[in-house]
C-alpha cells in the first residue's frame, strides 16, 4: 500500500486537472507530479475512485500543519469542482464502477476455485474493492447488475479468507471500519 505522502502528491497533481478530467471522455486521466516528486502505483491516473481513496486515507493521517492546510485547501477545490460539475462527476462514477468491477472480478477469477496462490498480492489489489465501495456510495442509482455481481464476488471472497487484523497500515483502520470494509480484515 502506498503511503499517505504519495496521496498528498497525488492530490496536488490531480486537483488542478479535475475540471478538465470531468469534462473529458477519458476515464483514466494521466497526471504528473510536480517537478522533483514521483507518483507511484495507480496514482499516475486521475479517476474519481483514486481521488476518493486518497482523500479517505489522508483524512486519518497525522499530517504536519503545513500538509494539513494543503489538504484542507485541496479538499475545498475538489468540492467546488464537484459541486459545479455534479452531473459529470456522477457520469464518471457510473463509468468507473463497471470498469473497476471487471478488474476486481478478473483478479479474483485468477485465484481459481480453490487456490489462493494470488493472495500474496491481495494487500495491494484489494484497493479495487475499496474503490468500488467508495464509488457505490457516490451514486444513488440502483446499479442492480453491478451490485449483484459484487455480492457474488464478496461471497466467493469470504469463502477463501479468515477474518483477522486490518491488513493496511494500522493508522488507516479508523477510516475503513470492519463492518463496512470487512475485506480489509481478511487473511489467506
N, C-alpha and C positions, 0 to 999 in steps of 0.2 A: 504494500500500500504506500502510495506516495505521501510525503509529509505535507503538513499544512503550509509550510513555507512555499511549496510549489503551488498550492491552492491560491495563495495571495498573488503570486507571479501570474498565474493563470487568469485571475480576475483582472489584474492590471492590463493584460493583453486582450482580454475578451470584451470587457465592458465598453471600451471605445468603439468596438466593432458591432455591438449588439443590435443597434438600429439597422445597419446595413444587412446584418445577418437576417433579421426578421423580415426585411423587405426582399430578400433574395429567394431564389428557388432552391438553393443549396441546403441540404440537411446537415452535412458535416463541413463546417466553415473553417478553413485553416487560419490559425492565429500564430503570431510570432511574438516571443517575449522581447522586452526592451533590451537594448544593447547590453551585453555583459551578463545577461540572465538566460537560463536554459529551462525550457519546459520539458517535462518528462511524461512518459506513459501516453495515455489517451488525451492528455490536456493540450495537445497541439491542435485540437479541433474544437471549435465552439459549437456546442449543442445545448439545448435547454437542460437536458439531463446532466451533462458535465457541469454546467453552471450551478444547478441545484445541489449537486453532490458537493462541490467545492464550498458553496455557501453554508451548507449544513455542517460540514466538518469545521469550517472556520468559526462558526457560532460557538463551538465548545472549546476552541483552542485558547490557550493563555497567550495572548498577543501582547507585545510591548506596546507602550502607549502610542507611539507613532504608527505602528501597524494597525492597532485598534481604530485609530482615527481614519487611516486609509480605508480600512474595511468598511467602516460606517459610511464614508463618502461613496465608495463603490456600490454599496447596497442601495443607497439613495438613488444613484444613477440607474441601477437596474430597475428599481421600482418605477422610476419616472418613465423609462423607455417601455417597460412592460405595460404601464397604465395607458400610455399613448398609443401603443400598438397591440392592444389586448387581443384582437381578432387574429393577428398574425402570430402572436405568442401561442394561442390555442391551436392554430393550424400546425405550427412546428411541433408542439407536444403530440398532437394526434398523428403526425407523420413519424415521429421518433418512436412512439410506443411499439408499433408493429415491427419496426426495424430492430430495436433492442430485444424484443421478444423472440424474433427469429435467431438472433445471435445467442441468446440465453438457451433457447431450445437446442440449437446446434451444439453448444458447449456441453450441455447435459447429455445429449444424444451420443456424443463421443465417448462417454463413460461406458456405454453398453448396458445391458440389462442387469448384470450382477457385479461387474467390476467397478472399482473406484480408482483405477490407476491414474486417472486425470485429477484426482482430488488434491494432488500436490500443488496445483496452480489455482485451486479453489479460492484461496485467500485473495488473489487478485481478481479473478473472473466473477466473483460474487458481486462485484460492483455493478455488473449488468442488472442483477436482480434488485439491488438497492435503487439504482436509477429508475427501474420500472416502477417501483413503489412510489418514488418521488414524483414521477411523471403522472402516474394514475391519480395522485392527489391534486394535480393541476387541472384536471378536466372534470366536468360534471356530466359528460356524456357517458352512456352506459358501456360502450365498447364490449358488448356481450361476448363476442368470439374471443377477443383478446383476454378478457378476464377468465373465461372458461379454460382456455389453453394454459394460462398462468396457474390456475388452481390445479390442473392436471400435472403440470411440471412440479409444482410445490409438493404434491402428494408423492410423486416419484422421488424427489429430493429427500423428503422426510424419511422415506424408507431406507435410505442409504446412510444417513448420518446419525450421530449420537449427540444429544444436547450437551452443552458444556459451557465453558467460559467464552467471553467475547473474543473474536479472532483478530480484530484490528487493534490498534493502539488503545490501551485502556482509557485514556482521557476522552476518546470518542464515544464511549459506551453510552453516556448520557444523551447524546444526540440520536442514538439508534437503540431505543429500548427493546428489550427482548420480546415483549408481547407483539410488537409491530414488525420488528426486523429479526425474527427468530432464526433466519438462515445465517445471520452473523454470529450465531452461538452454536453452530453445528461443527462437529469434528468427525473425521473419517479415519 
